Amino acid sequence: MIFKRKIYSKLLDWKKECHGTKALLIEGARRIGKSTICEEFGKNEYSSYLIIDFAKRDDDVKEYFRRYLNDLNTFFMLLGTHYGIKLHNRDTLIIFDEVQKFPEAREAIKYLVADGRYDYIETGSLISIKENVKDIVIPSEERSIKMYPMDFEEFAWALGEEQLVEYIKNCFQKKEPLERSIHNKAMMVFKQYMLVGGMPKPVVLFVTGGKDFSQVDAEKREILNLYRNDIMKIHSQYRSKVLAIFDQIPGLLSKHVKRVVFKDIQEGSFSDQYSDAFFWLDDSMICNECFLTNDPQAGLSINEERTYVKCYMGDTGLLLSHAFDENELLEDAVYSQILNDRLSLNEGMLYENVIAQMLVANGHKLYFYTHYSREKHRNDMEIDFIISNNSKLKYRMFPVEVKSGNRYTAASLIRFNGIYKNRIGESYIVHPRNLIVKEDIICIPPYMVMCM
């Protein structure tokens, strides 16, 4: 089952703009559909395509790279013969799948692009990890893009809800609430997205299997095991730290203060000891990191404080299966409780994680803000997320507070707006209710985050 994915339009743009002068590198976590979308693109947009999967131990193909790059006529003849594919000049796509498994192929891109006969797409995860770029020259003939799990809009498309998506976008643009029954329907689709997540295989099972969560959960647990096995293969000494963070993500996010307190991971530890571990989790795109910004008025990234970090799972459906064991989820009907708004425990964790996931899918880098009051001896202002328009001349920031319940206060956001009003574009509260604008704050239901 092939789903409509937004990244397809980026592949079309690359083909049109580069005309074979650059390869395309698609980075993303395992099992998010990189290979599937590349194969679909090759099938639709070229006379022929060829996939070299470097995760498979094909020593013959690797030997072609080592022996025949100085004789490309022979190199391409051997590739075409090996895979039984006819290669067409300027109309064949060659896909290097999981290219991090064979870095020499990535280095060869320089010569293959210069040759100009075919187009090349590379896919991979952990592209920047030292052991995957050791002793190779990174080709400048690459254009790099990131691919994420299916976002809420793509999930709604998979359920056949294209009209609902357009109606949501229209209401967001007009700052109008949805009609009540359609809001309820949109919230139900959103909750399903939060529970299933955006990994394509679980979505396939959900769509084709009568929305059976047991099949979905089993597949998500396979993916989590795959990620854990990838961590166990780390050769560097920080492997145990990556594993400790990965295993404790649900526990870290279930607390009121969701930033990582390093002594909670291991007594006596501090942030500098975990820098390589967080780099690995970020580069693998298993997690989405959110850093403290000290002075949001002057800019987010230039005032980034990396010793304070919140670590979200890259896919909220995976987080749910990571947080509960299989018996808890199915026997205690956790899926049903969340769908019917009866689960208060950990629901805030899931809401905040899915909002982080949706913002990252829209291209935003994540920041949060806290203000410590010496008089009160506590934080008296906390903003869950701050995103920006990335403009140097007309910089504007957009604070976002996430509320999983119907009852809440907006004291932090109101105070933040008062202090930084000259730099704020719009302020948002994400809540389960319909859209409403009050006190210059736009309160939106979570499904509208896709419009930000």
N, C-alpha and C positions, 0 to 999 in steps of 0.2 A: 504494500500500500504506500503510494507516494503522496506526501503532503505538499501543499503550497508553502514555500519558504521565501521570506523577504530577501535573503542573500542571493537568490537567483538573479535579481535585477542588477546586483553588484557584479556578478559574473558577466552579464551582458555588457555592462559599462566597461569592464576591463577589456573584453574582447574588442569592443568598438574603438576604444581610445588607444590601446597599446599596439594593436596590429602585429603581435608577435615580438615586440621589442622588449617586453618584460614578462617574466613568469609571474603567476599569482600564487602566493603562499597563504593558505587558510589555516589559521590556528584555532584550536578549540579542544575542549575536554573530550575524553573518550566517549563514544556512543551517542554523540549529539547529531549524527547524520551527515558528517562531512563527505564520506565516501559516496553515500546515496545521492546527494545533491550534485556532486561532480559527475557521477555516472549519468544521471538524468540530463545534465547540461551537455555532456559529450554526445549523448544519444540524440538530443534535439537540435543541436547547433552545429554539428560537424558531420562530414561524410563517414568518418570512423573515429573511434576512440580506443585507447589502450590503457588499462590500469595495471601498474606495477605495485603490488602490495608488499612493502618491505617488512611487514610483520611476519610474513611467511619466509621460511628459510629456503630461498631459491638461489643456490650457490651459482648456478649457470648464469643467471641474469647479473648477479653481482660481479662475476668475472668479466662480463661484457664491458661493464663500466671501468674495470681496472685495466683491461687490455686494449680496448678499441676506441677510446675517445679521440685518439689521433687519426683514426680512420672511420669517420662517421658513416660513410657509405656501408661499410661492413657492419658497423654497430647497429644501424637501423634495419639492415637486412636480417640480422640475427634476432633482433627484437620482434620484428614482424613475423618471422618464421616461428619463433618460440611461442608466441601467443596466437598465431593463426589469424592475424589482423593485417589487412592491406592498408598501408600508410599512404595518404594523399597529400601531396605538396600543398601547404597552406590551408588544408582542410581536415587535418587530423589533430585531435587533442590527446596528449600523453599525460597521464595522471600518475604522479609519484605519491602513493598512499603511505601514510605513517613514515614520512621521509626521515624523521629523527632516528629511526632504527638503522639507517644506512647513510650517515652524513656525507659520504663521498658523492652520493647522487645529488645532494643539494649543492655541493661545490661545483659539480659538473654543469649546473644550470648556466653558468657564465658562457661556456662553450656551445651549449645546445641552443641557447637563445641567439647567440651571435651567428650560428649556422642558418637560422631563420626558416627552416623548412616546416616546423610544426609549432603548435602552441603547447604550453606546459602549465599544469596546476599541481602544486605540492600541498599535501595536507599533513598535519601533524599536531602533536601535543608535546609539551616540554621542549619547545623549540630553542629556548634560550638557556637551558640548563648547561652548565659548563661541560659536562661529559658528552653532550650531544653536539657541541661546536668545537671540541678540542681538535687541534691540528688541521682545521679546515679554514679556508677563506670564505667568509659570508658573501655571497654574490650580491652585487649592487643591482643586478638585473631582476630584482624581485619587487613586487608590490604586495604588501602584507595586509590582510584583513582578519578580523576576529569573527568567529561564529559561536553563537550561544545556543542553549536549549531553546525550544520553541517558546516564543513569548505568548502573552495572553491573546493577542490578535490572531496569531497563527493557530493557537489551540482552538479558538472560536471558529476559525475557518474549518478546521478538521471536524468540528461538530456540525458543520453546515450552517453556521450562524453569521453569514456575511452581512445580511441586512441589519442584524443587531449591532454589529461592529460599526457600520456606517451611521446608524442612529445615535450611538454613543458619541462618536466623533462630532456629529452635528450639534448635539446638546452641549458638549464640552466647549465647543467654539462659541456658542451663543450664551454660555453660562446659565443654562436652563436645566432643571431636573428632568429626568426621564418620566414618562407616564408610569404610574405606580406599579401596575402589573408587569410592565417591561423591566422596571428597575429590579423587581423581585426575580425575574427570569435572568437578568444579567448577573445578579448576585449569586444565583445558583450555578451559572456557568463559571463564574470566578472561583467559587468554592471548589468546584470540580477541578479547576486548573491548579488550585493550591494543593489539593490532595494527590492528583495524578502527576503534576509537574509537566515539564516540557521535553523530557527525553523521548525521542520518537517511538521506540519499541513499546514502552508502557502506554503511550497514547494510542498506538495501533491496537493493542490488546483491549484498551478501554472502549474504543470506537467499535471494534468488530466483535467484542465478546460480551455484548449486552451490558456494558458498564459494570463489569464484575471487578470489584476492587481486589479480590484475592489473587487473580492472575496478575494484575498490575503490581501488587505488592511483591509478589515473587520475583518478577522481572527487575524491579527496583533494587531488591536485595542482591541480585546477581551483579548489577552494576556497582553497588557499594563494595561488594567483594572484589570486583575487578580493580576498583580504585585502591582498596587496601593492599591488594597484591602488587600493584604498581609502586606503592609506598615501600613495601617490603623489599623491592628490587633496588632501592636507592643504595648506591655504593658508598656515599659519604657518611661521615660520622653524625650528621644531623638527622638521620633516618628516624631515630627514636623520638626526636622532638616533633617531626612532622606527624608521626603516628599518634603521639600524645595529643596534639592539637586536633587532628582529624577525629579521634575517638571522643573528644570532649566537647566538640562543637555544640551538640544539643544542650549539654549542661551549661555551657557558657551563655548561650542565647536564652535559656529559660530564666535567667536571673533578671532582676529589675534593671541593674546596671549591666548592659550587654557587652561593654568593652572587655577585652581580655585582661584579667588580673593574673599576672604570670606566676605569682606564688601559689595560685589555685591549681595551676597545671603541675607544678612541682615546687615543693617548699624550698625557699632560698634562691629561686631563679629570678632572672630579670630580663628585660626586653632584648638587650643586645645579643643574648644567647640564642634567641629565636629568629634572628633576621633572615638567615638562610632558609629556615623552615618555612617562614611566611612567603619568601620569594618562591619556593618550590610550589606551595599551594596556590599562589597567584598565577604562576607561569603555567601550571597544569590546568588552570581555569576550573578546578574543582570548587574553589571558594571565591567569593567576592569580598575584597577587603575595603574597609571604611576607616579613614584616618581622621584624627582630630585636626581641626584648623584653628589656630590660635587667634588670628585676627581676620575674620571673614571680610571685613570692610576693605582691606587692602588687596584681597585676592585669596583664593582657596589654596592652590598648590604651593605658592611661595611661602605660606605660613603653615605648611603641613608638619605635623608632629607625629612621627612614625612610632614613637614609644607608646602611643595610645592608639589602639586599633580594635575595631570590631570585625569579627570574622564570620561571614554568612556563607551558607552553602550555596553553590552556584545554581542548584535546582531545589526548589522547595518540596517537591514530591519526594526527592531523595532524603531531604531533611526529616520528613515525617516518618519514613521507614527507618531512618537512622536513630530517631528519638525513641521509638517504641519497639519492643520486640514483637515478633510475629503473632504470638498469642494475645498480647495486649491489644494490638490493632484489630484483629479479627474477632476474637471471643468477646472483647469488651465493646465491640461495635464503635470504635473510635471514629471511623469514617462517617458513620451515620450520625454520631453526636455532633461532629463539626458541621455537617450539612444542615442539621436542624438547630444550630446555635445552642447546643446543650453542653459543650465542652469548654469550660473556662480555663482549665489547666493547660498551659503551653499554647493557647490560641494566639496570644500576643506575640510569641516567638515566631509562629508561622506567618502571621500577618506582616511583621516587620521584615522577615526574610524574603517574602514574596514581593514586597514593595522594592527592596534592594535589588532583587532579580530583575524586576520590570524596568527600573531606572538604568541599570547596567545595560540591558538589552537595547535601550534607547540611546546608548552611547555616552552616558554620564559616568564620570568618576565620582566616587562616593566620599563625602566628608560629613563629620558630625561636629557639634559644638557644645561645650559645657562651660559654665562660669562658676567658679568656686567663691563662696561668700565666707570671708574670714570671721565676720560677725556671727553668722549662723553656723559656722563650722560644717558646712555641707554645700553641695552644688545647688544653687538656687535658680539655675536656668539650664535647660537641656533641650537641644534640638536634634531630632533623630537623624535627619539628612539635610545637607545643603548642597544644591547643585547650582551651576552657573551657566551663563550664555557664552562663556569662553571668549568674550570680547575684550580686547585691550583698551579700546577707545571708549566703549559704552558698556562697561562692566556692570552686570546686574546679577544678583544672587537670588535664589528661590528657596527659602526654608520650607521644610516638609516635616510635619509631625504625624506620626502614625498612631491611631487609636483603634483598638480592636473591639471595644465596647461602645454602646450607645451613650453612656454617661462618661463625661470627661471634662477637664478644665483646659483652657488655652493660655494659662498665665505665662508660661515660658515664652510662647510664641508672641503674645502681645507685648511683653517686655522687650524681646529681641527686636520686634518691629519698631518699637519706640527708639531704641538705641541706633539701629542701622537703617532707618527709613530711607535715607538718601541713596542707598545702594541696593535696595530691594526692588525686584521686578514685581513679583506676586508671592503671596504667602499661602501655603496650603495646609489643610488638615485632611488626612485620609481617614475616613470613618465608614462604618457599614451602612449608613443612611444615605438618602438621596442628596443630590447637589443642593447646597444653600450657600449664600454669600452673607457673612455677618462680620461687622467690625473690620472691614477690609481684608478679611480672611476668606479664601475660597475653600469651602468644605466639600470634598468630592468623595464619592464611593470609590473603592479600590480598583474597580475595573477601568476607571478613567485615567489611571496613572499611565496607561499606554499612550495617552495623548500628550503627555508632558515632554 
